[in-house]
Amino acid sequence: MIHDDVTRKTDIKGRTFDNEWLRLDDDGQLTVKGTNPHGDGYAWDGCSPKGAFLDWVWGTPDGVINPVTERRKTYYASLFHDVLYQFGKQAGVQRKEADTLFLQCLKEDNFLWAYLYYAAVRALGGLFFGRA
């Protein structure tokens, strides 16, 4: 869960959207909200899929810590990707735009497996896009 707003300039321009978790401005500014009227921040589970069984967690690794951001290398990519997959249809965002932003974030964090993760979301993401 985030507790402060997280913003990023994107190439997703020409659309505006605002709900309790996501704001998209016409100029491409994307904001994932760290607070809402209920006092909560946006929560997500990192790169999917993940699961747990008898205290054993399995699933897609989120990468090592980036020493610059002090977050796992997939942190921002998965945050923006998850919120856009959840609300993208309502916001008028295409799945390809969400996936492209995912890849951009992974590459910026020098994530070794960026193209593999991108290929996975391109191949399987259609099953999940727009399912709030």
N, CA, C and O atoms as a GROMACS GRO file, in nm:
protein
  528
    1MET      N    1   0.085  -0.117   0.000
    1MET     CA    2   0.000   0.000   0.000
    1MET      C    3   0.090   0.123   0.000
    1MET      O    4   0.190   0.130   0.071
    2ILE      N    5   0.051   0.221  -0.081
    2ILE     CA    6   0.124   0.347  -0.079
    2ILE      C    7   0.054   0.444   0.015
    2ILE      O    8  -0.066   0.434   0.039
    3HIS      N    9   0.132   0.537   0.069
    3HIS     CA   10   0.077   0.635   0.163
    3HIS      C   11   0.091   0.777   0.111
    3HIS      O   12   0.036   0.871   0.169
    4ASP      N   13   0.165   0.793   0.003
    4ASP     CA   14   0.181   0.922  -0.063
    4ASP      C   15   0.150   0.904  -0.210
    4ASP      O   16   0.168   0.796  -0.265
    5ASP      N   17   0.102   1.011  -0.274
    5ASP     CA   18   0.077   1.004  -0.417
    5ASP      C   19   0.206   0.972  -0.491
    5ASP      O   20   0.314   1.018  -0.455
    6VAL      N   21   0.193   0.891  -0.596
    6VAL     CA   22   0.306   0.858  -0.683
    6VAL      C   23   0.268   0.907  -0.822
    6VAL      O   24   0.166   0.866  -0.878
    7THR      N   25   0.351   0.995  -0.879
    7THR     CA   26   0.320   1.054  -1.009
    7THR      C   27   0.428   1.021  -1.110
    7THR      O   28   0.542   0.990  -1.077
    8ARG      N   29   0.387   1.029  -1.236
    8ARG     CA   30   0.480   1.004  -1.347
    8ARG      C   31   0.424   1.068  -1.472
    8ARG      O   32   0.304   1.062  -1.499
    9LYS      N   33   0.512   1.129  -1.549
    9LYS     CA   34   0.476   1.176  -1.683
    9LYS      C   35   0.473   1.055  -1.775
    9LYS      O   36   0.564   0.971  -1.772
   10THR      N   37   0.368   1.046  -1.856
   10THR     CA   38   0.356   0.933  -1.948
   10THR      C   39   0.324   0.985  -2.088
   10THR      O   40   0.304   1.104  -2.109
   11ASP      N   41   0.321   0.894  -2.183
   11ASP     CA   42   0.279   0.926  -2.319
   11ASP      C   43   0.129   0.904  -2.338
   11ASP      O   44   0.079   0.912  -2.450
   12ILE      N   45   0.058   0.878  -2.229
   12ILE     CA   46  -0.087   0.855  -2.235
   12ILE      C   47  -0.153   0.993  -2.225
   12ILE      O   48  -0.189   1.038  -2.116
   13LYS      N   49  -0.168   1.058  -2.339
   13LYS     CA   50  -0.215   1.197  -2.342
   13LYS      C   51  -0.352   1.208  -2.408
   13LYS      O   52  -0.397   1.118  -2.478
   14GLY      N   53  -0.415   1.322  -2.383
   14GLY     CA   54  -0.542   1.351  -2.448
   14GLY      C   55  -0.663   1.292  -2.379
   14GLY      O   56  -0.773   1.292  -2.434
   15ARG      N   57  -0.644   1.242  -2.258
   15ARG     CA   58  -0.754   1.187  -2.180
   15ARG      C   59  -0.745   1.237  -2.038
   15ARG      O   60  -0.635   1.260  -1.986
   16THR      N   61  -0.859   1.255  -1.974
   16THR     CA   62  -0.861   1.290  -1.832
   16THR      C   63  -0.950   1.190  -1.760
   16THR      O   64  -1.052   1.144  -1.812
   17PHE      N   65  -0.908   1.158  -1.638
   17PHE     CA   66  -0.982   1.063  -1.556
   17PHE      C   67  -0.945   1.090  -1.412
   17PHE      O   68  -0.831   1.125  -1.381
   18ASP      N   69  -1.042   1.074  -1.322
   18ASP     CA   70  -1.015   1.093  -1.180
   18ASP      C   71  -1.113   1.009  -1.100
   18ASP      O   72  -1.234   1.024  -1.112
   19ASN      N   73  -1.059   0.919  -1.017
   19ASN     CA   74  -1.141   0.846  -0.920
   19ASN      C   75  -1.064   0.841  -0.788
   19ASN      O   76  -0.966   0.914  -0.772
   20GLU      N   77  -1.105   0.760  -0.696
   20GLU     CA   78  -1.041   0.762  -0.564
   20GLU      C   79  -0.899   0.706  -0.565
   20GLU      O   80  -0.826   0.726  -0.467
   21TRP      N   81  -0.857   0.638  -0.672
   21TRP     CA   82  -0.724   0.576  -0.674
   21TRP      C   83  -0.633   0.629  -0.784
   21TRP      O   84  -0.510   0.622  -0.772
   22LEU      N   85  -0.690   0.681  -0.890
   22LEU     CA   86  -0.612   0.717  -1.009
   22LEU      C   87  -0.657   0.851  -1.064
   22LEU      O   88  -0.777   0.880  -1.072
   23ARG      N   89  -0.558   0.932  -1.103
   23ARG     CA   90  -0.589   1.054  -1.178
   23ARG      C   91  -0.498   1.055  -1.302
   23ARG      O   92  -0.378   1.033  -1.292
   24LEU      N   93  -0.558   1.080  -1.416
   24LEU     CA   94  -0.485   1.093  -1.541
   24LEU      C   95  -0.518   1.230  -1.598
   24LEU      O   96  -0.635   1.260  -1.622
   25ASP      N   97  -0.416   1.311  -1.619
   25ASP     CA   98  -0.436   1.444  -1.674
   25ASP      C   99  -0.414   1.443  -1.825
   25ASP      O  100  -0.346   1.355  -1.878
   26ASP      N  101  -0.473   1.541  -1.892
   26ASP     CA  102  -0.468   1.554  -2.037
   26ASP      C  103  -0.324   1.555  -2.091
   26ASP      O  104  -0.300   1.510  -2.203
   27ASP      N  105  -0.230   1.606  -2.011
   27ASP     CA  106  -0.090   1.616  -2.055
   27ASP      C  107  -0.011   1.487  -2.031
   27ASP      O  108   0.110   1.483  -2.055
   28GLY      N  109  -0.077   1.382  -1.983
   28GLY     CA  110  -0.010   1.254  -1.960
   28GLY      C  111   0.037   1.231  -1.817
   28GLY      O  112   0.094   1.126  -1.787
   29GLN      N  113   0.014   1.328  -1.730
   29GLN     CA  114   0.054   1.310  -1.589
   29GLN      C  115  -0.036   1.204  -1.525
   29GLN      O  116  -0.158   1.219  -1.524
   30LEU      N  117   0.024   1.100  -1.473
   30LEU     CA  118  -0.047   0.989  -1.408
   30LEU      C  119  -0.018   0.996  -1.259
   30LEU      O  120   0.097   1.005  -1.218
   31THR      N  121  -0.123   0.992  -1.178
   31THR     CA  122  -0.107   0.996  -1.032
   31THR      C  123  -0.181   0.878  -0.972
   31THR      O  124  -0.301   0.861  -0.993
   32VAL      N  125  -0.108   0.796  -0.898
   32VAL     CA  126  -0.169   0.690  -0.818
   32VAL      C  127  -0.180   0.748  -0.678
   32VAL      O  128  -0.080   0.793  -0.621
   33LYS      N  129  -0.300   0.747  -0.624
   33LYS     CA  130  -0.328   0.820  -0.500
   33LYS      C  131  -0.290   0.741  -0.375
   33LYS      O  132  -0.326   0.625  -0.358
   34GLY      N  133  -0.215   0.810  -0.290
   34GLY     CA  134  -0.173   0.751  -0.164
   34GLY      C  135  -0.272   0.772  -0.052
   34GLY      O  136  -0.260   0.712   0.055
   35THR      N  137  -0.371   0.856  -0.076
   35THR     CA  138  -0.479   0.876   0.022
   35THR      C  139  -0.609   0.893  -0.054
   35THR      O  140  -0.610   0.933  -0.170
   36ASN      N  141  -0.717   0.863   0.013
   36ASN     CA  142  -0.850   0.885  -0.043
   36ASN      C  143  -0.941   0.927   0.072
   36ASN      O  144  -0.896   0.935   0.186
   37PRO      N  145  -1.069   0.954   0.045
   37PRO     CA  146  -1.158   0.998   0.153
   37PRO      C  147  -1.168   0.900   0.270
   37PRO      O  148  -1.204   0.938   0.381
   38HIS      N  149  -1.136   0.773   0.246
   38HIS     CA  150  -1.141   0.672   0.351
   38HIS      C  151  -1.010   0.664   0.429
   38HIS      O  152  -1.001   0.590   0.527
   39GLY      N  153  -0.909   0.741   0.387
   39GLY     CA  154  -0.780   0.740   0.454
   39GLY      C  155  -0.687   0.630   0.408
   39GLY      O  156  -0.582   0.608   0.469
   40ASP      N  157  -0.724   0.560   0.302
   40ASP     CA  158  -0.644   0.449   0.251
   40ASP      C  159  -0.558   0.495   0.134
   40ASP      O  160  -0.586   0.596   0.070
   41GLY      N  161  -0.453   0.419   0.107
   41GLY     CA  162  -0.375   0.438  -0.013
   41GLY      C  163  -0.396   0.320  -0.106
   41GLY      O  164  -0.446   0.216  -0.065
   42TYR      N  165  -0.357   0.337  -0.232
   42TYR     CA  166  -0.373   0.230  -0.329
   42TYR      C  167  -0.286   0.111  -0.289
   42TYR      O  168  -0.171   0.128  -0.248
   43ALA      N  169  -0.342  -0.007  -0.300
   43ALA     CA  170  -0.270  -0.130  -0.265
   43ALA      C  171  -0.268  -0.224  -0.385
   43ALA      O  172  -0.366  -0.233  -0.460
   44TRP      N  173  -0.158  -0.292  -0.404
   44TRP     CA  174  -0.142  -0.390  -0.510
   44TRP      C  175  -0.042  -0.493  -0.463
   44TRP      O  176   0.022  -0.476  -0.360
   45ASP      N  177  -0.028  -0.601  -0.538
   45ASP     CA  178   0.056  -0.712  -0.492
   45ASP      C  179   0.186  -0.729  -0.570
   45ASP      O  180   0.246  -0.836  -0.567
   46GLY      N  181   0.230  -0.625  -0.638
   46GLY     CA  182   0.351  -0.637  -0.717
   46GLY      C  183   0.323  -0.713  -0.845
   46GLY      O  184   0.209  -0.718  -0.891
   47CYS      N  185   0.425  -0.772  -0.902
   47CYS     CA  186   0.407  -0.848  -1.025
   47CYS      C  187   0.328  -0.974  -0.997
   47CYS      O  188   0.351  -1.043  -0.897
   48SER      N  189   0.235  -1.004  -1.084
   48SER     CA  190   0.146  -1.119  -1.067
   48SER      C  191   0.189  -1.230  -1.162
   48SER      O  192   0.258  -1.201  -1.260
   49PRO      N  193   0.151  -1.353  -1.140
   49PRO     CA  194   0.069  -1.398  -1.028
   49PRO      C  195   0.153  -1.428  -0.904
   49PRO      O  196   0.274  -1.453  -0.912
   50LYS      N  197   0.087  -1.425  -0.792
   50LYS     CA  198   0.147  -1.463  -0.664
   50LYS      C  199   0.043  -1.546  -0.588
   50LYS      O  200  -0.077  -1.536  -0.613
   51GLY      N  201   0.091  -1.627  -0.498
   51GLY     CA  202   0.001  -1.705  -0.415
   51GLY      C  203   0.072  -1.746  -0.288
   51GLY      O  204   0.193  -1.728  -0.274
   52ALA      N  205  -0.002  -1.801  -0.197
   52ALA     CA  206   0.056  -1.848  -0.071
   52ALA      C  207  -0.009  -1.979  -0.033
   52ALA      O  208  -0.128  -2.001  -0.054
   53PHE      N  209   0.074  -2.067   0.024
   53PHE     CA  210   0.026  -2.196   0.071
   53PHE      C  211   0.112  -2.236   0.189
   53PHE      O  212   0.234  -2.251   0.175
   54LEU      N  213   0.051  -2.255   0.306
   54LEU     CA  214   0.122  -2.296   0.427
   54LEU      C  215   0.244  -2.208   0.454
   54LEU      O  216   0.354  -2.259   0.478
   55ASP      N  217   0.224  -2.078   0.452
   55ASP     CA  218   0.330  -1.979   0.477
   55ASP      C  219   0.440  -1.977   0.371
   55ASP      O  220   0.545  -1.918   0.393
   56TRP      N  221   0.417  -2.040   0.259
   56TRP     CA  222   0.512  -2.038   0.149
   56TRP      C  223   0.452  -1.951   0.040
   56TRP      O  224   0.343  -1.978  -0.010
   57VAL      N  225   0.525  -1.846   0.002
   57VAL     CA  226   0.479  -1.756  -0.103
   57VAL      C  227   0.549  -1.794  -0.232
   57VAL      O  228   0.671  -1.812  -0.235
   58TRP      N  229   0.473  -1.807  -0.338
   58TRP     CA  230   0.527  -1.839  -0.468
   58TRP      C  231   0.475  -1.738  -0.569
   58TRP      O  232   0.373  -1.672  -0.545
   59GLY      N  233   0.542  -1.726  -0.678
   59GLY     CA  234   0.494  -1.638  -0.784
   59GLY      C  235   0.606  -1.563  -0.853
   59GLY      O  236   0.723  -1.599  -0.843
   60THR      N  237   0.568  -1.460  -0.923
   60THR     CA  238   0.660  -1.382  -1.004
   60THR      C  239   0.751  -1.297  -0.915
   60THR      O  240   0.701  -1.218  -0.835
   61PRO      N  241   0.883  -1.311  -0.928
   61PRO     CA  242   0.975  -1.231  -0.847
   61PRO      C  243   0.965  -1.082  -0.881
   61PRO      O  244   0.945  -1.045  -0.996
   62ASP      N  245   0.980  -0.998  -0.780
   62ASP     CA  246   0.974  -0.853  -0.797
   62ASP      C  247   1.111  -0.790  -0.814
   62ASP      O  248   1.122  -0.667  -0.818
   63GLY      N  249   1.214  -0.870  -0.822
   63GLY     CA  250   1.348  -0.817  -0.846
   63GLY      C  251   1.418  -0.772  -0.719
   63GLY      O  252   1.361  -0.769  -0.610
   64VAL      N  253   1.544  -0.736  -0.738
   64VAL     CA  254   1.625  -0.689  -0.626
   64VAL      C  255   1.594  -0.542  -0.599
   64VAL      O  256   1.524  -0.477  -0.676
   65ILE      N  257   1.648  -0.492  -0.489
   65ILE     CA  258   1.629  -0.352  -0.453
   65ILE      C  259   1.714  -0.262  -0.544
   65ILE      O  260   1.832  -0.288  -0.564
   66ASN      N  261   1.651  -0.159  -0.598
   66ASN     CA  262   1.724  -0.058  -0.674
   66ASN      C  263   1.788   0.036  -0.571
   66ASN      O  264   1.716   0.095  -0.491
   67PRO      N  265   1.920   0.050  -0.571
   67PRO     CA  266   1.985   0.133  -0.469
   67PRO      C  267   1.948   0.282  -0.477
   67PRO      O  268   1.961   0.354  -0.378
   68VAL      N  269   1.902   0.327  -0.592
   68VAL     CA  270   1.864   0.467  -0.608
   68VAL      C  271   1.726   0.494  -0.546
   68VAL      O  272   1.709   0.589  -0.470
   69THR      N  273   1.628   0.409  -0.580
   69THR     CA  274   1.491   0.431  -0.533
   69THR      C  275   1.464   0.362  -0.399
   69THR      O  276   1.368   0.396  -0.330
   70GLU      N  277   1.549   0.267  -0.364
   70GLU     CA  278   1.531   0.185  -0.244
   70GLU      C  279   1.400   0.105  -0.247
   70GLU      O  280   1.341   0.074  -0.144
   71ARG      N  281   1.358   0.074  -0.367
   71ARG     CA  282   1.240  -0.010  -0.392
   71ARG      C  283   1.283  -0.125  -0.482
   71ARG      O  284   1.386  -0.117  -0.550
   72ARG      N  285   1.204  -0.231  -0.483
   72ARG     CA  286   1.233  -0.341  -0.576
   72ARG      C  287   1.223  -0.287  -0.718
   72ARG      O  288   1.147  -0.193  -0.745
   73LYS      N  289   1.300  -0.346  -0.807
   73LYS     CA  290   1.309  -0.292  -0.943
   73LYS      C  291   1.177  -0.295  -1.020
   73LYS      O  292   1.161  -0.221  -1.117
   74THR      N  293   1.084  -0.377  -0.979
   74THR     CA  294   0.954  -0.381  -1.048
   74THR      C  295   0.848  -0.297  -0.977
   74THR      O  296   0.733  -0.294  -1.020
   75TYR      N  297   0.884  -0.230  -0.869
   75TYR     CA  298   0.787  -0.158  -0.784
   75TYR      C  299   0.702  -0.060  -0.865
   75TYR      O  300   0.579  -0.071  -0.867
   76TYR      N  301   0.766   0.036  -0.932
   76TYR     CA  302   0.690   0.138  -1.004
   76TYR      C  303   0.621   0.080  -1.127
   76TYR      O  304   0.508   0.117  -1.158
   77ALA      N  305   0.689  -0.009  -1.197
   77ALA     CA  306   0.628  -0.072  -1.314
   77ALA      C  307   0.500  -0.145  -1.276
   77ALA      O  308   0.398  -0.130  -1.343
   78SER      N  309   0.506  -0.223  -1.169
   78SER     CA  310   0.387  -0.300  -1.129
   78SER      C  311   0.278  -0.209  -1.071
   78SER      O  312   0.160  -0.236  -1.090
   79LEU      N  313   0.317  -0.103  -1.002
   79LEU     CA  314   0.219  -0.009  -0.947
   79LEU      C  315   0.138   0.056  -1.059
   79LEU      O  316   0.015   0.050  -1.058
   80PHE      N  317   0.207   0.117  -1.155
   80PHE     CA  318   0.137   0.185  -1.264
   80PHE      C  319   0.060   0.085  -1.351
   80PHE      O  320  -0.052   0.113  -1.393
   81HIS      N  321   0.119  -0.029  -1.376
   81HIS     CA  322   0.054  -0.131  -1.459
   81HIS      C  323  -0.073  -0.183  -1.393
   81HIS      O  324  -0.177  -0.195  -1.459
   82ASP      N  325  -0.066  -0.213  -1.264
   82ASP     CA  326  -0.184  -0.265  -1.195
   82ASP      C  327  -0.299  -0.164  -1.191
   82ASP      O  328  -0.414  -0.200  -1.216
   83VAL      N  329  -0.268  -0.038  -1.161
   83VAL     CA  330  -0.375   0.061  -1.153
   83VAL      C  331  -0.435   0.085  -1.292
   83VAL      O  332  -0.556   0.107  -1.304
   84LEU      N  333  -0.352   0.082  -1.396
   84LEU     CA  334  -0.406   0.100  -1.531
   84LEU      C  335  -0.484  -0.023  -1.578
   84LEU      O  336  -0.581  -0.008  -1.652
   85TYR      N  337  -0.443  -0.142  -1.537
   85TYR     CA  338  -0.522  -0.260  -1.571
   85TYR      C  339  -0.655  -0.258  -1.497
   85TYR      O  340  -0.756  -0.306  -1.550
   86GLN      N  341  -0.656  -0.205  -1.377
   86GLN     CA  342  -0.779  -0.201  -1.299
   86GLN      C  343  -0.876  -0.096  -1.352
   86GLN      O  344  -0.996  -0.123  -1.363
   87PHE      N  345  -0.826   0.022  -1.386
   87PHE     CA  346  -0.914   0.133  -1.423
   87PHE      C  347  -0.893   0.184  -1.566
   87PHE      O  348  -0.956   0.281  -1.606
   88GLY      N  349  -0.807   0.120  -1.642
   88GLY     CA  350  -0.773   0.167  -1.775
   88GLY      C  351  -0.891   0.180  -1.870
   88GLY      O  352  -0.902   0.279  -1.942
   89LYS      N  353  -0.979   0.082  -1.871
   89LYS     CA  354  -1.094   0.091  -1.960
   89LYS      C  355  -1.180   0.211  -1.927
   89LYS      O  356  -1.225   0.283  -2.017
   90GLN      N  357  -1.203   0.235  -1.798
   90GLN     CA  358  -1.282   0.350  -1.756
   90GLN      C  359  -1.213   0.481  -1.795
   90GLN      O  360  -1.280   0.580  -1.826
   91ALA      N  361  -1.080   0.481  -1.793
   91ALA     CA  362  -1.003   0.602  -1.822
   91ALA      C  363  -0.977   0.621  -1.971
   91ALA      O  364  -0.922   0.724  -2.011
   92GLY      N  365  -1.017   0.525  -2.052
   92GLY     CA  366  -0.992   0.535  -2.196
   92GLY      C  367  -0.849   0.500  -2.235
   92GLY      O  368  -0.801   0.543  -2.340
   93VAL      N  369  -0.782   0.424  -2.151
   93VAL     CA  370  -0.643   0.383  -2.176
   93VAL      C  371  -0.645   0.246  -2.244
   93VAL      O  372  -0.719   0.157  -2.203
   94GLN      N  373  -0.565   0.231  -2.347
   94GLN     CA  374  -0.554   0.104  -2.416
   94GLN      C  375  -0.458   0.011  -2.340
   94GLN      O  376  -0.364   0.058  -2.276
   95ARG      N  377  -0.483  -0.117  -2.348
   95ARG     CA  378  -0.396  -0.215  -2.282
   95ARG      C  379  -0.251  -0.201  -2.327
   95ARG      O  380  -0.159  -0.210  -2.246
   96LYS      N  381  -0.230  -0.181  -2.455
   96LYS     CA  382  -0.094  -0.166  -2.510
   96LYS      C  383  -0.023  -0.047  -2.444
   96LYS      O  384   0.097  -0.054  -2.420
   97GLU      N  385  -0.096   0.062  -2.416
   97GLU     CA  386  -0.034   0.177  -2.350
   97GLU      C  387   0.011   0.142  -2.208
   97GLU      O  388   0.119   0.183  -2.166
   98ALA      N  389  -0.070   0.067  -2.137
   98ALA     CA  390  -0.033   0.024  -2.001
   98ALA      C  391   0.089  -0.068  -2.006
   98ALA      O  392   0.179  -0.056  -1.924
   99ASP      N  393   0.090  -0.159  -2.102
   99ASP     CA  394   0.202  -0.252  -2.115
   99ASP      C  395   0.331  -0.180  -2.155
   99ASP      O  396   0.439  -0.214  -2.108
  100THR      N  397   0.319  -0.081  -2.243
  100THR     CA  398   0.436  -0.003  -2.285
  100THR      C  399   0.494   0.074  -2.167
  100THR      O  400   0.616   0.080  -2.152
  101LEU      N  401   0.409   0.134  -2.085
  101LEU     CA  402   0.456   0.204  -1.966
  101LEU      C  403   0.525   0.106  -1.870
  101LEU      O  404   0.627   0.140  -1.810
  102PHE      N  405   0.471  -0.013  -1.856
  102PHE     CA  406   0.532  -0.118  -1.774
  102PHE      C  407   0.675  -0.144  -1.820
  102PHE      O  408   0.767  -0.148  -1.739
  103LEU      N  409   0.693  -0.163  -1.951
  103LEU     CA  410   0.826  -0.189  -2.006
  103LEU      C  411   0.919  -0.069  -1.983
  103LEU      O  412   1.034  -0.087  -1.945
  104GLN      N  413   0.870   0.051  -2.006
  104GLN     CA  414   0.952   0.171  -1.986
  104GLN      C  415   1.003   0.178  -1.842
  104GLN      O  416   1.121   0.205  -1.819
  105CYS      N  417   0.916   0.154  -1.746
  105CYS     CA  418   0.955   0.160  -1.605
  105CYS      C  419   1.058   0.052  -1.572
  105CYS      O  420   1.155   0.079  -1.501
  106LEU      N  421   1.038  -0.069  -1.623
  106LEU     CA  422   1.133  -0.177  -1.598
  106LEU      C  423   1.270  -0.144  -1.655
  106LEU      O  424   1.373  -0.167  -1.591
  107LYS      N  425   1.272  -0.089  -1.776
  107LYS     CA  426   1.400  -0.053  -1.839
  107LYS      C  427   1.469   0.060  -1.763
  107LYS      O  428   1.591   0.058  -1.746
  108GLU      N  429   1.392   0.158  -1.716
  108GLU     CA  430   1.450   0.269  -1.639
  108GLU      C  431   1.514   0.219  -1.510
  108GLU      O  432   1.612   0.276  -1.463
  109ASP      N  433   1.459   0.112  -1.453
  109ASP     CA  434   1.516   0.054  -1.331
  109ASP      C  435   1.621  -0.053  -1.361
  109ASP      O  436   1.666  -0.124  -1.272
  110ASN      N  437   1.660  -0.062  -1.489
  110ASN     CA  438   1.763  -0.159  -1.531
  110ASN      C  439   1.731  -0.301  -1.487
  110ASN      O  440   1.818  -0.375  -1.442
  111PHE      N  441   1.604  -0.337  -1.501
  111PHE     CA  442   1.561  -0.472  -1.464
  111PHE      C  443   1.601  -0.568  -1.575
  111PHE      O  444   1.557  -0.554  -1.689
  112LEU      N  445   1.684  -0.664  -1.542
  112LEU     CA  446   1.741  -0.757  -1.639
  112LEU      C  447   1.634  -0.830  -1.721
  112LEU      O  448   1.653  -0.856  -1.840
  113TRP      N  449   1.523  -0.864  -1.659
  113TRP     CA  450   1.420  -0.945  -1.722
  113TRP      C  451   1.306  -0.861  -1.780
  113TRP      O  452   1.195  -0.911  -1.797
  114ALA      N  453   1.332  -0.734  -1.810
  114ALA     CA  454   1.227  -0.642  -1.857
  114ALA      C  455   1.151  -0.697  -1.977
  114ALA      O  456   1.028  -0.696  -1.978
  115TYR      N  457   1.222  -0.745  -2.077
  115TYR     CA  458   1.153  -0.792  -2.199
  115TYR      C  459   1.078  -0.922  -2.176
  115TYR      O  460   0.975  -0.946  -2.240
  116LEU      N  461   1.127  -1.007  -2.088
  116LEU     CA  462   1.055  -1.130  -2.055
  116LEU      C  463   0.924  -1.096  -1.984
  116LEU      O  464   0.819  -1.152  -2.017
  117TYR      N  465   0.929  -1.006  -1.887
  117TYR     CA  466   0.807  -0.965  -1.816
  117TYR      C  467   0.710  -0.896  -1.911
  117TYR      O  468   0.589  -0.916  -1.904
  118TYR      N  469   0.764  -0.813  -2.000
  118TYR     CA  470   0.680  -0.746  -2.099
  118TYR      C  471   0.611  -0.848  -2.190
  118TYR      O  472   0.492  -0.836  -2.218
  119ALA      N  473   0.687  -0.947  -2.236
  119ALA     CA  474   0.628  -1.051  -2.321
  119ALA      C  475   0.516  -1.124  -2.247
  119ALA      O  476   0.414  -1.160  -2.306
  120ALA      N  477   0.535  -1.147  -2.118
  120ALA     CA  478   0.432  -1.216  -2.039
  120ALA      C  479   0.305  -1.132  -2.029
  120ALA      O  480   0.195  -1.186  -2.043
  121VAL      N  481   0.318  -1.001  -2.004
  121VAL     CA  482   0.196  -0.920  -1.993
  121VAL      C  483   0.129  -0.904  -2.129
  121VAL      O  484   0.007  -0.892  -2.137
  122ARG      N  485   0.208  -0.902  -2.236
  122ARG     CA  486   0.147  -0.893  -2.369
  122ARG      C  487   0.072  -1.023  -2.401
  122ARG      O  488  -0.035  -1.019  -2.461
  123ALA      N  489   0.129  -1.136  -2.362
  123ALA     CA  490   0.067  -1.265  -2.394
  123ALA      C  491  -0.054  -1.295  -2.307
  123ALA      O  492  -0.153  -1.350  -2.355
  124LEU      N  493  -0.049  -1.259  -2.178
  124LEU     CA  494  -0.153  -1.301  -2.084
  124LEU      C  495  -0.238  -1.187  -2.028
  124LEU      O  496  -0.343  -1.212  -1.969
  125GLY      N  497  -0.194  -1.065  -2.045
  125GLY     CA  498  -0.262  -0.952  -1.982
  125GLY      C  499  -0.406  -0.931  -2.026
  125GLY      O  500  -0.486  -0.876  -1.951
  126GLY      N  501  -0.439  -0.974  -2.147
  126GLY     CA  502  -0.575  -0.957  -2.195
  126GLY      C  503  -0.679  -1.026  -2.108
  126GLY      O  504  -0.796  -0.989  -2.109
  127LEU      N  505  -0.635  -1.126  -2.034
  127LEU     CA  506  -0.726  -1.196  -1.943
  127LEU      C  507  -0.766  -1.111  -1.823
  127LEU      O  508  -0.866  -1.138  -1.757
  128PHE      N  509  -0.686  -1.007  -1.795
  128PHE     CA  510  -0.705  -0.930  -1.672
  128PHE      C  511  -0.736  -0.783  -1.693
  128PHE      O  512  -0.784  -0.718  -1.601
  129PHE      N  513  -0.711  -0.730  -1.811
  129PHE     CA  514  -0.731  -0.586  -1.835
  129PHE      C  515  -0.877  -0.547  -1.817
  129PHE      O  516  -0.967  -0.607  -1.876
  130GLY      N  517  -0.898  -0.446  -1.735
  130GLY     CA  518  -1.034  -0.395  -1.714
  130GLY      C  519  -1.116  -0.469  -1.611
  130GLY      O  520  -1.234  -0.440  -1.594
  131ARG      N  521  -1.056  -0.564  -1.542
  131ARG     CA  522  -1.128  -0.638  -1.438
  131ARG      C  523  -1.105  -0.571  -1.304
  131ARG      O  524  -1.010  -0.604  -1.233
  132ALA      N  525  -1.190  -0.478  -1.270
  132ALA     CA  526  -1.174  -0.401  -1.145
  132ALA      C  527  -1.210  -0.486  -1.025
  132ALA      O  528  -1.203  -0.438  -0.912
   0.00000   0.00000   0.00000
